[in-house]
Amino acid sequence: MRLFKYSIFILLILFFAKGAIAFHPDIYQPRVPEELLEVVQEIESPYEATPEIIEAGRKIYFGKGLCVTCHSNNGKGVRLPGHSPRNFTDKKWQEVRSDGELMWILKNGSPGTGMPKRVGQVISEEEGWNVIHFIRTFNGK
């Protein structure tokens, strides 16, 4: 019986250890499919990053968008087993990720991570752009 318990324990460790290896080992790797990437990277927000837009994005981030649940109030992300949420304070990540890519992720989720679809499910596209402008305020903090 003891051997059986240890075997189950080892199998569980191996199972969860496999899940702990990130689906995207390079956090700077784009999440957008390669065939769409070039077009998506060219998309810019149709809204200017005004204080009003950023504040609207902040309210969505902390409210109905539920972003704060995984990305935390400081944007650094909550540590989770497997693939932890993106750290929005990572200056390099902010530089390499275009607004169009962020909108694509808000619309499609991020395969292999816990990031669900938000635009069209929980928030509107305009609200998504507002959140993106707010996320940009974490740059380098």
C-alpha positions, -999 to 999 in steps of 0.1 A, spaced: 0 0 0 28 24 9 45 17 -25 12 25 -42 9 58 -24 45 68 -34 38 58 -70 7 80 -71 27 108 -55 55 105 -81 30 104 -109 13 135 -96 46 153 -94 55 143 -129 21 154 -142 22 188 -126 59 193 -133 51 188 -170 24 215 -167 48 238 -149 70 239 -181 56 269 -198 37 264 -231 56 295 -243 91 291 -229 100 325 -242 77 352 -227 86 375 -255 74 351 -282 43 365 -300 10 347 -292 -6 357 -325 -4 330 -351 26 335 -374 4 339 -405 -14 369 -389 14 384 -370 26 410 -395 -9 424 -401 -18 424 -364 14 441 -354 5 471 -376 -29 477 -359 -29 507 -337 -55 519 -312 -81 542 -328 -81 561 -295 -56 585 -281 -41 577 -247 -58 606 -229 -62 607 -191 -99 600 -196 -92 569 -217 -66 556 -193 -89 561 -164 -117 542 -182 -92 514 -188 -82 514 -152 -119 510 -141 -123 480 -165 -90 465 -154 -100 466 -117 -137 459 -125 -157 440 -150 -127 431 -171 -114 410 -142 -78 417 -153 -66 424 -117 -75 389 -107 -45 374 -125 -24 404 -134 -26 419 -98 -31 455 -88 5 464 -96 5 447 -130 33 422 -121 10 392 -123 0 367 -97 25 337 -94 7 306 -105 19 271 -113 24 265 -150 22 297 -170 20 327 -147 1 358 -160 21 384 -179 41 409 -160 30 443 -174 59 460 -157 84 442 -178 99 470 -200 111 447 -227 77 429 -229 60 463 -232 84 473 -261 81 441 -281 43 437 -278 22 459 -301 -12 473 -293 -26 451 -321 -12 420 -305 -27 429 -272 -61 434 -288 -58 401 -306 -51 384 -272 -81 402 -257 -103 389 -285 -88 354 -288 -72 346 -254 -37 332 -253 -35 295 -260 -15 275 -235 -21 300 -207 -50 309 -185 -58 341 -205 -94 339 -217 -112 358 -244 -123 392 -230 -134 414 -259 -168 402 -272 -173 381 -241 -170 405 -211 -160 438 -225 -165 457 -258 -137 465 -283 -136 501 -272 -132 490 -236 -104 467 -247 -85 496 -262 -90 515 -230 -75 486 -210 -46 484 -234 -39 521 -228 -41 515 -190 -17 484 -193 8 507 -210 10 528 -178 27 498 -160 57 502 -185 89 499 -165 74 502 -130 
